[in-house]
């Protein structure tokens, strides 16, 4: 799947414009990578739509133990919103749509591997969301 098709799916799922869906998608992927070490980030890039890996930032690490700093869902969404320049609700809807689209874009094992890098309290964000009604 090419990134424009990925963004189109996020847009349809979330009700966001294509431009906003692309911005939020990039922000979610970059925020996910912040939670990973170098090898894990490379693995994630290998599971993403063809050109989505180009949008990934370098992973961050906690100098104390070489692991990325732990963040919960609230902080994750705050970082997505800040990166994408959107409000909290748009960050939440967009993030859920990105995870739902990732669930369809990669294999079950690949999706589980990505989600395994997130804290357990992310479960609600990685569940499928209904598509918005047609307008």
GIRA-V940418 format. One record per pair of residues at least 6 apart in sequence whose ideal C-beta (glycine too) atoms are under 6 Angstrom apart, sorted by the first residue. I is the first residue (numbers start at 0). J is the second residue. D is the distance in whole Angstrom. If there is no record, write none. Layout:
# GIRA-V940418
i j d
I J D
I J D
This chain:
# GIRA-V940418
i j d
0 48 4
0 104 5
1 49 5
2 48 5
2 50 5
2 51 5
5 48 4
5 100 6
6 20 5
6 21 5
6 24 6
8 100 5
9 20 4
9 24 5
9 96 5
9 97 6
9 100 5
10 17 5
10 20 4
12 96 4
12 99 6
12 130 5
13 92 5
13 93 5
13 96 4
14 131 4
15 93 6
22 83 5
23 83 5
23 93 3
24 97 5
25 54 4
26 79 5
26 82 4
26 83 4
27 79 6
27 94 5
27 97 4
28 54 6
28 55 6
29 56 4
30 75 6
30 78 5
30 79 5
32 40 5
32 55 5
32 56 6
32 58 5
33 59 5
34 67 5
34 116 6
35 58 5
35 67 6
35 116 5
37 58 6
39 116 6
40 58 4
43 113 6
44 52 4
44 55 6
46 105 5
46 109 4
48 104 6
59 67 5
60 67 6
61 68 5
71 118 6
71 120 6
72 120 6
72 121 6
72 124 6
76 90 5
76 91 6
79 90 5
79 94 6
80 87 6
80 90 4
94 124 6
95 124 6
95 128 5
98 124 6
98 125 5
99 127 5
99 128 5
102 110 5
114 125 5
